[in-house]
Amino acid sequence: MKSLTAITSIFVFVFTSLIIPQNQALLADKDLITGTLANGIKYYIKKNQKPEKRAELRLFVNAGSTLENDDQEGLAHFVEHMAFNGTKNFKKNELINYLEKLGIKFGPELNAYTSFDQTVYMLTVPTDSVDILANGFKVLEEWAHNLSFDTLEIDKERGVVIEEWRLGRSADMRMFDKQLPILFKDSRYAERLPIGKKEIIESAHYETIINFYKDWYRPDLMKDI
């Protein structure tokens, strides 16, 4: 994959917000700037007045739990977690430490989520400095194709994800499990909840986790649907 930092030259002069559109109304906005990089990644730029002096960066990967193999249930979500546990240029917790030094708070300004069809990474960066803004795009590049998947970090993260799984086993969720085969009959949505299966999260081989990342984190899938 070519470097995502190639996008930086497009954005460094736009001290506003970047939003990846999620509906046709926004796509029809005459002020929306769109394009496709040479490597196939689509980009969308939308100028906003608020929040002031902030750029809202989003990396949309059109890969979620419905693309998992039978031995990967829950691993799309697991890969998302690993994005915050080390990359090629940010070892282990260095990424979070670096962003927090810039005043970026984990949660409201640094986060991600996994759904049936997408994994979305969210980062809000100040635009007071061109260097900081450029580094924001460097972070997107790290998420896109530079996750390190350190085996010790993988094993540590298993417990974190399993705890999320446990917290989600409410009565409502158990009822939803029963409804899914009816609501989504004959589709993968009925059998591929993003949280996945506890036994797979606990014991999935390192390569099985890494393979989901290698197979689906591709430039042609890094675009809005």
GUPADO-245180 format. One record per residue (C-alpha): residue number from 1; residue in one letter; x, z negated, y. Coordinates in Angstrom, 2 decimals. Example, Ala and Ser with C-alpha at 12.3 -4.5 7.8 and 13.67 -1.06 7.14 Angstrom:
BEGIN
<node><palum>1</palum><bator>a</bator><u>12.30</u><w>-7.80</w><v>-4.50</v></node>
<node><palum>2</palum><bator>s</bator><u>13.67</u><w>-7.14</w><v>-1.06</v></node>
% end
This chain:
BEGIN
<node><palum>1</palum><bator>m</bator><u>0.00</u><w>0.00</w><v>0.00</v></node>
<node><palum>2</palum><bator>k</bator><u>1.24</u><w>0.75</w><v>3.48</v></node>
<node><palum>3</palum><bator>s</bator><u>1.59</u><w>-2.24</w><v>5.77</v></node>
<node><palum>4</palum><bator>l</bator><u>-1.55</u><w>-3.53</w><v>7.43</v></node>
<node><palum>5</palum><bator>t</bator><u>0.63</u><w>-4.31</w><v>10.42</v></node>
<node><palum>6</palum><bator>a</bator><u>0.22</u><w>-0.63</w><v>11.25</v></node>
<node><palum>7</palum><bator>i</bator><u>-3.17</u><w>-1.68</w><v>12.59</v></node>
<node><palum>8</palum><bator>t</bator><u>-1.50</u><w>-3.99</w><v>15.09</v></node>
<node><palum>9</palum><bator>s</bator><u>-0.61</u><w>-1.18</w><v>17.49</v></node>
<node><palum>10</palum><bator>i</bator><u>-4.31</u><w>-0.36</w><v>17.73</v></node>
<node><palum>11</palum><bator>f</bator><u>-5.33</u><w>-3.92</w><v>18.54</v></node>
<node><palum>12</palum><bator>v</bator><u>-2.63</u><w>-5.59</w><v>20.61</v></node>
<node><palum>13</palum><bator>f</bator><u>-4.14</u><w>-4.39</w><v>23.89</v></node>
<node><palum>14</palum><bator>v</bator><u>-7.66</u><w>-5.49</w><v>23.01</v></node>
<node><palum>15</palum><bator>f</bator><u>-7.83</u><w>-9.17</w><v>23.99</v></node>
<node><palum>16</palum><bator>t</bator><u>-11.32</u><w>-9.54</w><v>22.64</v></node>
<node><palum>17</palum><bator>s</bator><u>-12.97</u><w>-10.04</w><v>19.24</v></node>
<node><palum>18</palum><bator>l</bator><u>-12.69</u><w>-7.85</w><v>16.18</v></node>
<node><palum>19</palum><bator>i</bator><u>-15.76</u><w>-7.76</w><v>13.96</v></node>
<node><palum>20</palum><bator>i</bator><u>-16.31</u><w>-5.86</w><v>10.73</v></node>
<node><palum>21</palum><bator>p</bator><u>-19.94</u><w>-4.70</w><v>11.02</v></node>
<node><palum>22</palum><bator>q</bator><u>-22.45</u><w>-5.69</w><v>8.37</v></node>
<node><palum>23</palum><bator>n</bator><u>-25.50</u><w>-3.71</w><v>9.41</v></node>
<node><palum>24</palum><bator>q</bator><u>-26.46</u><w>-0.22</w><v>10.47</v></node>
<node><palum>25</palum><bator>a</bator><u>-27.45</u><w>-1.35</w><v>13.97</v></node>
<node><palum>26</palum><bator>l</bator><u>-23.90</u><w>-2.32</w><v>14.74</v></node>
<node><palum>27</palum><bator>l</bator><u>-22.56</u><w>0.84</w><v>13.11</v></node>
<node><palum>28</palum><bator>a</bator><u>-24.69</u><w>2.80</w><v>15.56</v></node>
<node><palum>29</palum><bator>d</bator><u>-23.22</u><w>0.93</w><v>18.55</v></node>
<node><palum>30</palum><bator>k</bator><u>-21.63</u><w>3.52</w><v>20.85</v></node>
<node><palum>31</palum><bator>d</bator><u>-18.97</u><w>0.99</w><v>21.84</v></node>
<node><palum>32</palum><bator>l</bator><u>-17.85</u><w>0.43</w><v>18.27</v></node>
<node><palum>33</palum><bator>i</bator><u>-14.46</u><w>1.95</w><v>17.49</v></node>
<node><palum>34</palum><bator>t</bator><u>-13.98</u><w>3.01</w><v>13.88</v></node>
<node><palum>35</palum><bator>g</bator><u>-11.36</u><w>4.83</w><v>11.91</v></node>
<node><palum>36</palum><bator>t</bator><u>-9.45</u><w>5.06</w><v>8.67</v></node>
<node><palum>37</palum><bator>l</bator><u>-5.75</u><w>4.39</w><v>8.21</v></node>
<node><palum>38</palum><bator>a</bator><u>-3.58</u><w>6.72</w><v>6.15</v></node>
<node><palum>39</palum><bator>n</bator><u>-3.72</u><w>4.29</w><v>3.22</v></node>
<node><palum>40</palum><bator>g</bator><u>-7.54</u><w>4.37</w><v>3.12</v></node>
<node><palum>41</palum><bator>i</bator><u>-8.39</u><w>1.11</w><v>4.87</v></node>
<node><palum>42</palum><bator>k</bator><u>-11.25</u><w>1.46</w><v>7.32</v></node>
<node><palum>43</palum><bator>y</bator><u>-11.17</u><w>-0.48</w><v>10.57</v></node>
<node><palum>44</palum><bator>y</bator><u>-13.86</u><w>-1.45</w><v>13.06</v></node>
<node><palum>45</palum><bator>i</bator><u>-13.25</u><w>-2.77</w><v>16.58</v></node>
<node><palum>46</palum><bator>k</bator><u>-15.98</u><w>-4.31</w><v>18.69</v></node>
<node><palum>47</palum><bator>k</bator><u>-15.35</u><w>-5.77</w><v>22.14</v></node>
<node><palum>48</palum><bator>n</bator><u>-17.04</u><w>-9.08</w><v>22.88</v></node>
<node><palum>49</palum><bator>q</bator><u>-16.94</u><w>-11.40</w><v>25.87</v></node>
<node><palum>50</palum><bator>k</bator><u>-17.19</u><w>-14.56</w><v>23.79</v></node>
<node><palum>51</palum><bator>p</bator><u>-15.34</u><w>-16.38</w><v>22.44</v></node>
<node><palum>52</palum><bator>e</bator><u>-12.96</u><w>-15.83</w><v>25.33</v></node>
<node><palum>53</palum><bator>k</bator><u>-9.30</u><w>-15.15</w><v>24.61</v></node>
<node><palum>54</palum><bator>r</bator><u>-9.93</u><w>-15.03</w><v>20.89</v></node>
<node><palum>55</palum><bator>a</bator><u>-9.81</u><w>-12.27</w><v>18.29</v></node>
<node><palum>56</palum><bator>e</bator><u>-12.04</u><w>-12.61</w><v>15.26</v></node>
<node><palum>57</palum><bator>l</bator><u>-10.16</u><w>-10.97</w><v>12.40</v></node>
<node><palum>58</palum><bator>r</bator><u>-11.85</u><w>-10.15</w><v>9.10</v></node>
<node><palum>59</palum><bator>l</bator><u>-10.54</u><w>-8.63</w><v>5.91</v></node>
<node><palum>60</palum><bator>f</bator><u>-13.40</u><w>-7.39</w><v>3.74</v></node>
<node><palum>61</palum><bator>v</bator><u>-12.53</u><w>-6.58</w><v>0.13</v></node>
<node><palum>62</palum><bator>n</bator><u>-15.36</u><w>-4.86</w><v>-1.70</v></node>
<node><palum>63</palum><bator>a</bator><u>-14.64</u><w>-6.77</w><v>-4.90</v></node>
<node><palum>64</palum><bator>g</bator><u>-16.56</u><w>-9.78</w><v>-6.11</v></node>
<node><palum>65</palum><bator>s</bator><u>-17.79</u><w>-11.41</w><v>-9.27</v></node>
<node><palum>66</palum><bator>t</bator><u>-19.72</u><w>-8.37</w><v>-10.56</v></node>
<node><palum>67</palum><bator>l</bator><u>-16.39</u><w>-6.63</w><v>-11.18</v></node>
<node><palum>68</palum><bator>e</bator><u>-15.04</u><w>-9.37</w><v>-13.44</v></node>
<node><palum>69</palum><bator>n</bator><u>-14.38</u><w>-8.76</w><v>-17.11</v></node>
<node><palum>70</palum><bator>d</bator><u>-15.82</u><w>-11.18</w><v>-19.65</v></node>
<node><palum>71</palum><bator>d</bator><u>-12.57</u><w>-13.17</w><v>-19.65</v></node>
<node><palum>72</palum><bator>q</bator><u>-12.47</u><w>-13.28</w><v>-15.83</v></node>
<node><palum>73</palum><bator>e</bator><u>-15.73</u><w>-14.99</w><v>-14.90</v></node>
<node><palum>74</palum><bator>g</bator><u>-14.93</u><w>-17.02</w><v>-11.81</v></node>
<node><palum>75</palum><bator>l</bator><u>-11.57</u><w>-15.37</w><v>-11.16</v></node>
<node><palum>76</palum><bator>a</bator><u>-12.65</u><w>-13.33</w><v>-8.12</v></node>
<node><palum>77</palum><bator>h</bator><u>-13.35</u><w>-16.66</w><v>-6.46</v></node>
<node><palum>78</palum><bator>f</bator><u>-10.14</u><w>-18.12</w><v>-7.90</v></node>
<node><palum>79</palum><bator>v</bator><u>-8.09</u><w>-15.30</w><v>-6.35</v></node>
<node><palum>80</palum><bator>e</bator><u>-9.66</u><w>-16.10</w><v>-2.99</v></node>
<node><palum>81</palum><bator>h</bator><u>-8.42</u><w>-19.69</w><v>-3.34</v></node>
<node><palum>82</palum><bator>m</bator><u>-4.93</u><w>-18.48</w><v>-4.19</v></node>
<node><palum>83</palum><bator>a</bator><u>-4.74</u><w>-16.65</w><v>-0.86</v></node>
<node><palum>84</palum><bator>f</bator><u>-4.10</u><w>-20.06</w><v>0.71</v></node>
<node><palum>85</palum><bator>n</bator><u>-1.52</u><w>-21.14</w><v>-1.87</v></node>
<node><palum>86</palum><bator>g</bator><u>1.42</u><w>-18.89</w><v>-1.18</v></node>
<node><palum>87</palum><bator>t</bator><u>2.24</u><w>-15.28</w><v>-0.34</v></node>
<node><palum>88</palum><bator>k</bator><u>5.39</u><w>-13.18</w><v>-0.24</v></node>
<node><palum>89</palum><bator>n</bator><u>6.27</u><w>-14.28</w><v>3.29</v></node>
<node><palum>90</palum><bator>f</bator><u>4.47</u><w>-17.65</w><v>3.46</v></node>
<node><palum>91</palum><bator>k</bator><u>5.51</u><w>-19.88</w><v>0.57</v></node>
<node><palum>92</palum><bator>k</bator><u>2.92</u><w>-22.33</w><v>-0.78</v></node>
<node><palum>93</palum><bator>n</bator><u>1.43</u><w>-24.21</w><v>2.23</v></node>
<node><palum>94</palum><bator>e</bator><u>3.52</u><w>-22.46</w><v>4.88</v></node>
<node><palum>95</palum><bator>l</bator><u>0.65</u><w>-20.16</w><v>5.87</v></node>
<node><palum>96</palum><bator>i</bator><u>-1.75</u><w>-23.00</w><v>6.65</v></node>
<node><palum>97</palum><bator>n</bator><u>1.02</u><w>-25.00</w><v>8.34</v></node>
<node><palum>98</palum><bator>y</bator><u>1.95</u><w>-22.04</w><v>10.53</v></node>
<node><palum>99</palum><bator>l</bator><u>-1.62</u><w>-21.34</w><v>11.60</v></node>
<node><palum>100</palum><bator>e</bator><u>-2.36</u><w>-25.00</w><v>12.27</v></node>
<node><palum>101</palum><bator>k</bator><u>0.67</u><w>-25.16</w><v>14.58</v></node>
<node><palum>102</palum><bator>l</bator><u>-1.03</u><w>-22.43</w><v>16.62</v></node>
<node><palum>103</palum><bator>g</bator><u>-4.10</u><w>-24.65</w><v>16.92</v></node>
<node><palum>104</palum><bator>i</bator><u>-6.08</u><w>-22.72</w><v>14.31</v></node>
<node><palum>105</palum><bator>k</bator><u>-8.25</u><w>-25.10</w><v>12.30</v></node>
<node><palum>106</palum><bator>f</bator><u>-8.90</u><w>-24.65</w><v>8.60</v></node>
<node><palum>107</palum><bator>g</bator><u>-12.65</u><w>-24.26</w><v>8.17</v></node>
<node><palum>108</palum><bator>p</bator><u>-14.07</u><w>-23.03</w><v>11.48</v></node>
<node><palum>109</palum><bator>e</bator><u>-11.20</u><w>-20.63</w><v>12.30</v></node>
<node><palum>110</palum><bator>l</bator><u>-9.55</u><w>-20.03</w><v>8.93</v></node>
<node><palum>111</palum><bator>n</bator><u>-11.67</u><w>-19.53</w><v>5.85</v></node>
<node><palum>112</palum><bator>a</bator><u>-12.89</u><w>-17.19</w><v>3.12</v></node>
<node><palum>113</palum><bator>y</bator><u>-15.76</u><w>-16.71</w><v>0.71</v></node>
<node><palum>114</palum><bator>t</bator><u>-16.55</u><w>-14.78</w><v>-2.46</v></node>
<node><palum>115</palum><bator>s</bator><u>-19.90</u><w>-13.20</w><v>-3.28</v></node>
<node><palum>116</palum><bator>f</bator><u>-21.19</u><w>-10.92</w><v>-6.03</v></node>
<node><palum>117</palum><bator>d</bator><u>-19.86</u><w>-7.82</w><v>-4.27</v></node>
<node><palum>118</palum><bator>q</bator><u>-17.32</u><w>-8.91</w><v>-1.67</v></node>
<node><palum>119</palum><bator>t</bator><u>-14.50</u><w>-11.26</w><v>-0.87</v></node>
<node><palum>120</palum><bator>v</bator><u>-14.14</u><w>-11.92</w><v>2.85</v></node>
<node><palum>121</palum><bator>y</bator><u>-11.20</u><w>-13.50</w><v>4.65</v></node>
<node><palum>122</palum><bator>m</bator><u>-11.78</u><w>-14.84</w><v>8.16</v></node>
<node><palum>123</palum><bator>l</bator><u>-9.23</u><w>-15.72</w><v>10.82</v></node>
<node><palum>124</palum><bator>t</bator><u>-9.66</u><w>-16.50</w><v>14.51</v></node>
<node><palum>125</palum><bator>v</bator><u>-6.48</u><w>-16.16</w><v>16.56</v></node>
<node><palum>126</palum><bator>p</bator><u>-5.73</u><w>-16.72</w><v>20.26</v></node>
<node><palum>127</palum><bator>t</bator><u>-4.94</u><w>-13.59</w><v>22.25</v></node>
<node><palum>128</palum><bator>d</bator><u>-2.70</u><w>-15.23</w><v>24.85</v></node>
<node><palum>129</palum><bator>s</bator><u>0.34</u><w>-13.90</w><v>23.00</v></node>
<node><palum>130</palum><bator>v</bator><u>0.89</u><w>-10.43</w><v>21.58</v></node>
<node><palum>131</palum><bator>d</bator><u>3.19</u><w>-11.95</w><v>18.96</v></node>
<node><palum>132</palum><bator>i</bator><u>0.53</u><w>-14.37</w><v>17.75</v></node>
<node><palum>133</palum><bator>l</bator><u>-2.05</u><w>-11.60</w><v>17.55</v></node>
<node><palum>134</palum><bator>a</bator><u>0.39</u><w>-9.40</w><v>15.64</v></node>
<node><palum>135</palum><bator>n</bator><u>1.08</u><w>-12.25</w><v>13.23</v></node>
<node><palum>136</palum><bator>g</bator><u>-2.68</u><w>-12.54</w><v>12.68</v></node>
<node><palum>137</palum><bator>f</bator><u>-2.59</u><w>-9.03</w><v>11.26</v></node>
<node><palum>138</palum><bator>k</bator><u>0.47</u><w>-9.98</w><v>9.26</v></node>
<node><palum>139</palum><bator>v</bator><u>-1.65</u><w>-12.66</w><v>7.61</v></node>
<node><palum>140</palum><bator>l</bator><u>-4.28</u><w>-10.04</w><v>6.73</v></node>
<node><palum>141</palum><bator>e</bator><u>-1.54</u><w>-7.98</w><v>5.12</v></node>
<node><palum>142</palum><bator>e</bator><u>-0.37</u><w>-10.96</w><v>3.09</v></node>
<node><palum>143</palum><bator>w</bator><u>-3.90</u><w>-11.52</w><v>1.78</v></node>
<node><palum>144</palum><bator>a</bator><u>-4.35</u><w>-7.82</w><v>1.03</v></node>
<node><palum>145</palum><bator>h</bator><u>-1.38</u><w>-7.29</w><v>-1.27</v></node>
<node><palum>146</palum><bator>n</bator><u>1.21</u><w>-10.06</w><v>-1.09</v></node>
<node><palum>147</palum><bator>l</bator><u>-0.27</u><w>-13.06</w><v>-2.89</v></node>
<node><palum>148</palum><bator>s</bator><u>2.46</u><w>-14.78</w><v>-4.89</v></node>
<node><palum>149</palum><bator>f</bator><u>0.46</u><w>-16.48</w><v>-7.68</v></node>
<node><palum>150</palum><bator>d</bator><u>3.00</u><w>-19.22</w><v>-8.32</v></node>
<node><palum>151</palum><bator>t</bator><u>2.13</u><w>-20.65</w><v>-11.74</v></node>
<node><palum>152</palum><bator>l</bator><u>2.37</u><w>-24.26</w><v>-10.56</v></node>
<node><palum>153</palum><bator>e</bator><u>0.02</u><w>-23.48</w><v>-7.67</v></node>
<node><palum>154</palum><bator>i</bator><u>-2.41</u><w>-21.74</w><v>-10.04</v></node>
<node><palum>155</palum><bator>d</bator><u>-2.57</u><w>-24.80</w><v>-12.28</v></node>
<node><palum>156</palum><bator>k</bator><u>-3.05</u><w>-27.12</w><v>-9.28</v></node>
<node><palum>157</palum><bator>e</bator><u>-5.86</u><w>-24.95</w><v>-7.97</v></node>
<node><palum>158</palum><bator>r</bator><u>-7.76</u><w>-25.00</w><v>-11.26</v></node>
<node><palum>159</palum><bator>g</bator><u>-8.80</u><w>-28.59</w><v>-10.55</v></node>
<node><palum>160</palum><bator>v</bator><u>-9.95</u><w>-27.71</w><v>-7.02</v></node>
<node><palum>161</palum><bator>v</bator><u>-12.15</u><w>-24.86</w><v>-8.22</v></node>
<node><palum>162</palum><bator>i</bator><u>-13.53</u><w>-26.90</w><v>-11.13</v></node>
<node><palum>163</palum><bator>e</bator><u>-14.52</u><w>-29.61</w><v>-8.66</v></node>
<node><palum>164</palum><bator>e</bator><u>-16.42</u><w>-26.98</w><v>-6.66</v></node>
<node><palum>165</palum><bator>w</bator><u>-18.09</u><w>-25.91</w><v>-9.90</v></node>
<node><palum>166</palum><bator>r</bator><u>-19.13</u><w>-29.53</w><v>-10.63</v></node>
<node><palum>167</palum><bator>l</bator><u>-20.48</u><w>-30.07</w><v>-7.13</v></node>
<node><palum>168</palum><bator>g</bator><u>-22.60</u><w>-26.96</w><v>-7.55</v></node>
<node><palum>169</palum><bator>r</bator><u>-24.32</u><w>-28.11</w><v>-10.73</v></node>
<node><palum>170</palum><bator>s</bator><u>-27.34</u><w>-29.51</w><v>-8.92</v></node>
<node><palum>171</palum><bator>a</bator><u>-30.88</u><w>-29.36</w><v>-10.30</v></node>
<node><palum>172</palum><bator>d</bator><u>-31.64</u><w>-26.44</w><v>-7.99</v></node>
<node><palum>173</palum><bator>m</bator><u>-28.60</u><w>-24.56</w><v>-9.22</v></node>
<node><palum>174</palum><bator>r</bator><u>-29.49</u><w>-25.15</w><v>-12.85</v></node>
<node><palum>175</palum><bator>m</bator><u>-32.96</u><w>-23.77</w><v>-12.15</v></node>
<node><palum>176</palum><bator>f</bator><u>-31.38</u><w>-20.76</w><v>-10.45</v></node>
<node><palum>177</palum><bator>d</bator><u>-29.32</u><w>-20.16</w><v>-13.59</v></node>
<node><palum>178</palum><bator>k</bator><u>-32.58</u><w>-19.86</w><v>-15.52</v></node>
<node><palum>179</palum><bator>q</bator><u>-34.10</u><w>-17.52</w><v>-12.94</v></node>
<node><palum>180</palum><bator>l</bator><u>-31.17</u><w>-15.13</w><v>-12.69</v></node>
<node><palum>181</palum><bator>p</bator><u>-31.81</u><w>-13.24</w><v>-15.96</v></node>
<node><palum>182</palum><bator>i</bator><u>-35.37</u><w>-12.61</w><v>-14.76</v></node>
<node><palum>183</palum><bator>l</bator><u>-34.61</u><w>-11.80</w><v>-11.13</v></node>
<node><palum>184</palum><bator>f</bator><u>-31.73</u><w>-9.49</w><v>-11.98</v></node>
<node><palum>185</palum><bator>k</bator><u>-32.77</u><w>-8.25</w><v>-15.40</v></node>
<node><palum>186</palum><bator>d</bator><u>-30.37</u><w>-5.71</w><v>-16.93</v></node>
<node><palum>187</palum><bator>s</bator><u>-27.82</u><w>-6.05</w><v>-14.13</v></node>
<node><palum>188</palum><bator>r</bator><u>-24.46</u><w>-7.82</w><v>-13.84</v></node>
<node><palum>189</palum><bator>y</bator><u>-25.88</u><w>-10.04</w><v>-11.10</v></node>
<node><palum>190</palum><bator>a</bator><u>-27.71</u><w>-11.93</w><v>-13.85</v></node>
<node><palum>191</palum><bator>e</bator><u>-24.49</u><w>-12.94</w><v>-15.57</v></node>
<node><palum>192</palum><bator>r</bator><u>-21.78</u><w>-13.05</w><v>-12.91</v></node>
<node><palum>193</palum><bator>l</bator><u>-22.26</u><w>-15.99</w><v>-10.55</v></node>
<node><palum>194</palum><bator>p</bator><u>-19.23</u><w>-16.11</w><v>-8.24</v></node>
<node><palum>195</palum><bator>i</bator><u>-18.38</u><w>-19.70</w><v>-9.24</v></node>
<node><palum>196</palum><bator>g</bator><u>-17.87</u><w>-18.49</w><v>-12.81</v></node>
<node><palum>197</palum><bator>k</bator><u>-17.40</u><w>-20.46</w><v>-16.00</v></node>
<node><palum>198</palum><bator>k</bator><u>-15.61</u><w>-23.79</w><v>-16.20</v></node>
<node><palum>199</palum><bator>e</bator><u>-13.83</u><w>-22.96</w><v>-19.45</v></node>
<node><palum>200</palum><bator>i</bator><u>-12.38</u><w>-19.75</w><v>-18.00</v></node>
<node><palum>201</palum><bator>i</bator><u>-11.24</u><w>-21.44</w><v>-14.80</v></node>
<node><palum>202</palum><bator>e</bator><u>-9.54</u><w>-24.11</w><v>-16.91</v></node>
<node><palum>203</palum><bator>s</bator><u>-7.73</u><w>-21.82</w><v>-19.32</v></node>
<node><palum>204</palum><bator>a</bator><u>-7.46</u><w>-18.27</w><v>-17.97</v></node>
<node><palum>205</palum><bator>h</bator><u>-3.99</u><w>-16.82</w><v>-18.52</v></node>
<node><palum>206</palum><bator>y</bator><u>-1.92</u><w>-16.26</w><v>-15.39</v></node>
<node><palum>207</palum><bator>e</bator><u>-1.85</u><w>-12.51</w><v>-15.99</v></node>
<node><palum>208</palum><bator>t</bator><u>-5.64</u><w>-12.39</w><v>-16.35</v></node>
<node><palum>209</palum><bator>i</bator><u>-5.98</u><w>-13.89</w><v>-12.88</v></node>
<node><palum>210</palum><bator>i</bator><u>-3.32</u><w>-11.65</w><v>-11.39</v></node>
<node><palum>211</palum><bator>n</bator><u>-4.85</u><w>-8.56</w><v>-12.99</v></node>
<node><palum>212</palum><bator>f</bator><u>-8.10</u><w>-9.02</w><v>-11.07</v></node>
<node><palum>213</palum><bator>y</bator><u>-6.07</u><w>-8.99</w><v>-7.85</v></node>
<node><palum>214</palum><bator>k</bator><u>-4.01</u><w>-5.96</w><v>-8.88</v></node>
<node><palum>215</palum><bator>d</bator><u>-7.03</u><w>-4.00</w><v>-10.08</v></node>
<node><palum>216</palum><bator>w</bator><u>-9.40</u><w>-4.55</w><v>-7.17</v></node>
<node><palum>217</palum><bator>y</bator><u>-7.45</u><w>-5.41</w><v>-4.03</v></node>
<node><palum>218</palum><bator>r</bator><u>-6.93</u><w>-1.78</w><v>-3.12</v></node>
<node><palum>219</palum><bator>p</bator><u>-7.03</u><w>0.01</w><v>0.26</v></node>
<node><palum>220</palum><bator>d</bator><u>-10.02</u><w>2.13</w><v>-0.78</v></node>
<node><palum>221</palum><bator>l</bator><u>-12.01</u><w>-1.06</w><v>-1.38</v></node>
<node><palum>222</palum><bator>m</bator><u>-10.96</u><w>-2.73</w><v>1.85</v></node>
<node><palum>223</palum><bator>k</bator><u>-13.76</u><w>-1.44</w><v>4.00</v></node>
<node><palum>224</palum><bator>d</bator><u>-17.31</u><w>-2.33</w><v>4.98</v></node>
<node><palum>225</palum><bator>i</bator><u>-20.16</u><w>-0.98</w><v>2.89</v></node>
% end
